[in-house]
């Protein structure tokens, strides 16, 4: 049985994405220099990671001169929303209220947006945006 692809990229890919969110667009060298502040990696490693992100459609790539320029296809906030949704689904059975209870943060539960008809459901659907990240 094939594994399903995770929407949230693994740490090294996320590190490169973070660099590109700051840069908005950059070549391999630009990303390498940004990443080197926290984790020095070889040029070829960064190139491989960027190409992997292009295949996963997390980045776009266009040619400028002899180099490729890479740009993210989704914003940092959109990725945060995906990460929170994945966290909810995998660890809290899709319940934002369970997450808020786990965090011991009643103010988050109180501030969460309740949608749907609470009377028709055992537990109202709660949406937590990116306040946790």
DRENPA-3360 file (N, C-alpha, C; in nm, 2 decimals, always signed):
BEGIN
1 = XXXXXXXX = +0.08/-0.12/+0.00/+0.00/+0.00/+0.00/+0.09/+0.12/+0.00 ~ +0.07/+0.22/-0.10/+0.16/+0.33/-0.11/+0.13/+0.43/+0.00 ~ +0.23/+0.50/+0.05/+0.21/+0.60/+0.15/+0.14/+0.73/+0.09 ~ +0.06/+0.79/+0.16/+0.01/+0.92/+0.11/+0.11/+1.03/+0.14 ~ +0.12/+1.12/+0.05/+0.21/+1.23/+0.06/+0.16/+1.33/+0.17 ~ +0.25/+1.37/+0.25/+0.22/+1.47/+0.36/+0.22/+1.61/+0.29 ~ +0.13/+1.69/+0.34/+0.12/+1.82/+0.28/+0.23/+1.91/+0.34 ~ +0.26/+1.88/+0.47/+0.37/+1.96/+0.53/+0.50/+1.90/+0.50;
9 = XXXXXXXX = +0.59/+1.98/+0.44/+0.72/+1.93/+0.40/+0.81/+1.89/+0.52 ~ +0.90/+1.80/+0.50/+1.00/+1.77/+0.61/+1.09/+1.88/+0.64 ~ +1.16/+1.87/+0.76/+1.24/+1.99/+0.81/+1.33/+2.06/+0.71 ~ +1.41/+1.98/+0.63/+1.51/+2.04/+0.54/+1.44/+2.12/+0.43 ~ +1.33/+2.06/+0.38/+1.25/+2.13/+0.27/+1.18/+2.25/+0.33 ~ +1.14/+2.24/+0.45/+1.07/+2.36/+0.52/+1.18/+2.47/+0.54 ~ +1.30/+2.44/+0.57/+1.40/+2.53/+0.59/+1.43/+2.61/+0.46 ~ +1.43/+2.54/+0.35/+1.45/+2.61/+0.22/+1.32/+2.70/+0.19;
17 = XXXXXXXX = +1.20/+2.65/+0.22/+1.08/+2.72/+0.19/+1.08/+2.85/+0.28 ~ +1.13/+2.84/+0.40/+1.13/+2.96/+0.49/+1.23/+3.07/+0.43 ~ +1.34/+3.02/+0.38/+1.43/+3.11/+0.31/+1.37/+3.18/+0.19 ~ +1.29/+3.11/+0.11/+1.23/+3.16/-0.01/+1.11/+3.25/+0.03 ~ +1.04/+3.23/+0.14/+0.94/+3.32/+0.18/+0.99/+3.45/+0.22 ~ +1.11/+3.46/+0.27/+1.18/+3.58/+0.30/+1.23/+3.65/+0.18 ~ +1.29/+3.57/+0.09/+1.35/+3.62/-0.03/+1.24/+3.66/-0.14 ~ +1.13/+3.59/-0.14/+1.02/+3.59/-0.24/+1.06/+3.51/-0.36;
25 = XXXXXXXX = +1.18/+3.52/-0.40/+1.23/+3.45/-0.52/+1.38/+3.45/-0.51 ~ +1.44/+3.34/-0.55/+1.59/+3.33/-0.54/+1.64/+3.21/-0.62 ~ +1.77/+3.22/-0.64/+1.84/+3.10/-0.71/+1.90/+3.02/-0.59 ~ +1.96/+2.91/-0.63/+2.02/+2.81/-0.54/+2.12/+2.88/-0.44 ~ +2.20/+2.97/-0.49/+2.30/+3.04/-0.41/+2.23/+3.13/-0.31 ~ +2.13/+3.20/-0.35/+2.05/+3.28/-0.25/+2.00/+3.20/-0.14 ~ +1.94/+3.09/-0.17/+1.88/+3.00/-0.07/+1.99/+2.95/+0.02 ~ +2.10/+2.90/-0.04/+2.21/+2.85/+0.04/+2.26/+2.95/+0.14;
33 = XXXXXXXX = +2.28/+3.07/+0.10/+2.33/+3.18/+0.19/+2.23/+3.21/+0.30 ~ +2.10/+3.20/+0.27/+2.00/+3.23/+0.37/+1.99/+3.11/+0.47 ~ +2.00/+2.99/+0.42/+2.00/+2.87/+0.51/+2.12/+2.86/+0.59 ~ +2.24/+2.90/+0.54/+2.37/+2.89/+0.60/+2.37/+2.96/+0.74 ~ +2.28/+3.06/+0.76/+2.28/+3.13/+0.89/+2.24/+3.03/+1.00 ~ +2.17/+2.93/+0.97/+2.13/+2.83/+1.08/+2.18/+2.69/+1.05 ~ +2.21/+2.66/+0.93/+2.25/+2.53/+0.89/+2.33/+2.53/+0.76 ~ +2.46/+2.53/+0.77/+2.55/+2.53/+0.65/+2.53/+2.40/+0.57;
41 = XXXXXXXX = +2.49/+2.41/+0.44/+2.47/+2.30/+0.36/+2.53/+2.32/+0.22 ~ +2.57/+2.21/+0.16/+2.63/+2.22/+0.03/+2.54/+2.28/-0.08 ~ +2.59/+2.34/-0.18/+2.51/+2.39/-0.29/+2.43/+2.28/-0.35 ~ +2.49/+2.17/-0.38/+2.42/+2.06/-0.44/+2.30/+2.00/-0.35 ~ +2.32/+2.01/-0.22/+2.21/+1.97/-0.13/+2.09/+2.06/-0.15 ~ +2.12/+2.19/-0.15/+2.01/+2.29/-0.16/+1.94/+2.27/-0.30 ~ +2.02/+2.25/-0.40/+1.97/+2.23/-0.54/+1.88/+2.11/-0.54 ~ +1.92/+2.00/-0.48/+1.84/+1.88/-0.48/+1.71/+1.91/-0.40;
49 = XXXXXXXX = +1.71/+1.97/-0.29/+1.59/+2.00/-0.21/+1.50/+2.09/-0.29 ~ +1.55/+2.19/-0.35/+1.46/+2.28/-0.43/+1.40/+2.21/-0.55 ~ +1.47/+2.12/-0.61/+1.41/+2.04/-0.72/+1.30/+1.95/-0.67 ~ +1.32/+1.89/-0.56/+1.22/+1.81/-0.49/+1.10/+1.89/-0.46 ~ +1.11/+2.01/-0.42/+1.00/+2.10/-0.39/+0.92/+2.14/-0.52 ~ +1.00/+2.15/-0.63/+0.94/+2.18/-0.76/+0.85/+2.06/-0.80 ~ +0.90/+1.94/-0.78/+0.83/+1.82/-0.82/+0.70/+1.81/-0.74 ~ +0.71/+1.85/-0.61/+0.59/+1.84/-0.52/+0.50/+1.96/-0.54;
57 = XXXXXXXX = +0.53/+2.05/-0.63/+0.46/+2.17/-0.66/+0.45/+2.27/-0.55 ~ +0.55/+2.27/-0.46/+0.56/+2.37/-0.35/+0.63/+2.49/-0.40 ~ +0.71/+2.48/-0.51/+0.79/+2.59/-0.57/+0.76/+2.59/-0.72 ~ +0.78/+2.71/-0.77/+0.78/+2.72/-0.92/+0.93/+2.76/-0.96 ~ +0.96/+2.73/-1.08/+1.10/+2.75/-1.13/+1.09/+2.82/-1.26 ~ +1.17/+2.92/-1.28/+1.18/+2.98/-1.41/+1.33/+3.01/-1.44 ~ +1.37/+3.01/-1.56/+1.50/+3.03/-1.60/+1.53/+3.18/-1.62 ~ +1.64/+3.22/-1.57/+1.69/+3.36/-1.59/+1.84/+3.34/-1.62;
65 = XXXXXXXX = +1.88/+3.37/-1.74/+2.02/+3.35/-1.78/+2.05/+3.20/-1.77 ~ +2.16/+3.17/-1.70/+2.20/+3.03/-1.69/+2.15/+2.97/-1.56 ~ +2.08/+3.05/-1.48/+2.03/+3.00/-1.35/+1.88/+2.99/-1.34 ~ +1.83/+2.91/-1.25/+1.69/+2.90/-1.23/+1.66/+2.98/-1.11 ~ +1.54/+3.05/-1.11/+1.49/+3.12/-1.00/+1.37/+3.04/-0.94 ~ +1.37/+3.03/-0.81/+1.26/+2.95/-0.75/+1.17/+3.05/-0.66 ~ +1.04/+3.02/-0.66/+0.95/+3.10/-0.58/+0.85/+3.00/-0.52 ~ +0.80/+3.03/-0.40/+0.70/+2.95/-0.33/+0.57/+2.96/-0.40;
73 = XXXXXXXX = +0.49/+2.85/-0.41/+0.36/+2.85/-0.47/+0.25/+2.89/-0.36 ~ +0.28/+2.88/-0.23/+0.19/+2.91/-0.13/+0.25/+3.00/-0.02 ~ +0.17/+3.08/+0.04/+0.23/+3.17/+0.14/+0.26/+3.09/+0.27 ~ +0.34/+3.16/+0.35/+0.37/+3.10/+0.48/+0.25/+3.08/+0.57 ~ +0.16/+3.17/+0.57/+0.03/+3.15/+0.64/-0.05/+3.03/+0.59 ~ -0.05/+3.02/+0.46/-0.13/+2.90/+0.40/-0.06/+2.77/+0.45 ~ +0.07/+2.77/+0.45/+0.14/+2.65/+0.50/+0.11/+2.62/+0.65 ~ +0.11/+2.73/+0.73/+0.07/+2.72/+0.87/-0.07/+2.66/+0.89;
81 = XXXXXXXX = -0.16/+2.70/+0.81/-0.30/+2.65/+0.82/-0.30/+2.50/+0.78 ~ -0.22/+2.46/+0.68/-0.21/+2.32/+0.65/-0.15/+2.24/+0.76 ~ -0.04/+2.29/+0.83/+0.02/+2.23/+0.94/-0.07/+2.21/+1.06 ~ -0.15/+2.31/+1.09/-0.24/+2.30/+1.20/-0.35/+2.20/+1.17 ~ -0.40/+2.20/+1.05/-0.50/+2.11/+1.01/-0.45/+1.96/+1.02 ~ -0.32/+1.94/+0.97/-0.26/+1.81/+0.98/-0.24/+1.77/+1.13 ~ -0.20/+1.86/+1.21/-0.19/+1.84/+1.35/-0.32/+1.80/+1.42 ~ -0.43/+1.87/+1.38/-0.56/+1.84/+1.44/-0.60/+1.70/+1.39;
89 = XXXXXXXX = -0.59/+1.67/+1.26/-0.64/+1.54/+1.21/-0.56/+1.43/+1.27 ~ -0.43/+1.44/+1.28/-0.34/+1.33/+1.32/-0.34/+1.30/+1.47 ~ -0.36/+1.41/+1.55/-0.34/+1.39/+1.70/-0.46/+1.43/+1.78 ~ -0.56/+1.50/+1.72/-0.68/+1.54/+1.80/-0.81/+1.51/+1.73 ~ -0.81/+1.40/+1.65/-0.93/+1.36/+1.58/-1.01/+1.47/+1.51 ~ -0.94/+1.57/+1.46/-1.00/+1.68/+1.39/-1.07/+1.78/+1.48 ~ -1.05/+1.77/+1.61/-1.12/+1.86/+1.71/-1.02/+1.97/+1.76 ~ -1.06/+2.10/+1.72/-0.98/+2.21/+1.77/-1.00/+2.23/+1.92;
97 = XXXXXXXX = -1.12/+2.19/+1.97/-1.15/+2.20/+2.11/-1.06/+2.11/+2.19 ~ -1.03/+1.99/+2.14/-0.94/+1.90/+2.21/-0.80/+1.95/+2.21 ~ -0.76/+2.02/+2.10/-0.63/+2.08/+2.10/-0.62/+2.19/+2.20 ~ -0.72/+2.28/+2.21/-0.72/+2.39/+2.30/-0.72/+2.33/+2.44 ~ -0.80/+2.23/+2.47/-0.79/+2.17/+2.60/-0.66/+2.11/+2.64 ~ -0.59/+2.05/+2.54/-0.46/+1.99/+2.56/-0.36/+2.10/+2.59 ~ -0.37/+2.21/+2.53/-0.28/+2.33/+2.55/-0.31/+2.40/+2.68 ~ -0.43/+2.37/+2.74/-0.47/+2.43/+2.86/-0.49/+2.58/+2.84;
105 = XXXXXXXX = -0.55/+2.61/+2.72/-0.56/+2.75/+2.69/-0.71/+2.78/+2.66 ~ -0.79/+2.81/+2.77/-0.93/+2.84/+2.75/-0.96/+2.96/+2.67 ~ -0.86/+3.05/+2.67/-0.88/+3.17/+2.59/-0.88/+3.14/+2.44 ~ -0.80/+3.04/+2.40/-0.80/+3.00/+2.26/-0.93/+2.93/+2.23 ~ -0.98/+2.85/+2.32/-1.11/+2.78/+2.29/-1.22/+2.88/+2.28 ~ -1.22/+2.98/+2.37/-1.32/+3.09/+2.37/-1.31/+3.17/+2.25 ~ -1.19/+3.20/+2.20/-1.17/+3.28/+2.08/-1.19/+3.21/+1.95 ~ -1.20/+3.08/+1.95/-1.22/+3.00/+1.83/-1.35/+3.03/+1.77;
113 = XXXXXXXX = -1.35/+3.02/+1.63/-1.48/+3.05/+1.56/-1.56/+2.92/+1.55 ~ -1.68/+2.93/+1.60/-1.77/+2.81/+1.60/-1.85/+2.82/+1.47 ~ -1.85/+2.72/+1.39/-1.93/+2.72/+1.27/-2.02/+2.59/+1.27 ~ -2.13/+2.60/+1.20/-2.23/+2.49/+1.19/-2.33/+2.50/+1.30 ~ -2.42/+2.41/+1.30/-2.53/+2.41/+1.40/-2.49/+2.33/+1.52 ~ -2.46/+2.40/+1.63/-2.42/+2.33/+1.75/-2.52/+2.23/+1.81 ~ -2.65/+2.26/+1.79/-2.76/+2.18/+1.84/-2.76/+2.04/+1.77 ~ -2.72/+2.04/+1.64/-2.73/+1.92/+1.56/-2.61/+1.83/+1.57;
121 = XXXXXXXX = -2.51/+1.88/+1.63/-2.38/+1.80/+1.65/-2.35/+1.78/+1.79 ~ -2.29/+1.67/+1.82/-2.25/+1.65/+1.96/-2.15/+1.75/+2.00 ~ -2.06/+1.78/+1.91/-1.95/+1.88/+1.95/-1.95/+1.98/+1.83 ~ -1.96/+2.11/+1.85/-1.96/+2.21/+1.74/-1.82/+2.21/+1.68 ~ -1.82/+2.24/+1.55/-1.70/+2.24/+1.47/-1.63/+2.37/+1.51 ~ -1.50/+2.36/+1.54/-1.42/+2.48/+1.58/-1.31/+2.50/+1.49 ~ -1.28/+2.62/+1.45/-1.17/+2.65/+1.35/-1.07/+2.73/+1.43 ~ -0.95/+2.68/+1.44/-0.84/+2.75/+1.49/-0.74/+2.79/+1.38;
129 = XXXXX = -0.72/+2.92/+1.36/-0.64/+2.96/+1.25/-0.49/+2.94/+1.30 ~ -0.41/+3.02/+1.26/-0.26/+3.01/+1.29/-0.22/+3.07/+1.42 ~ -0.31/+3.09/+1.52/-0.28/+3.15/+1.64/-0.18/+3.07/+1.72 ~ -0.17/+2.94/+1.69/-0.08/+2.85/+1.76/+0.07/+2.85/+1.71 ~ +0.09/+2.90/+1.59/+0.22/+2.89/+1.53/+0.29/+3.02/+1.54;
% end
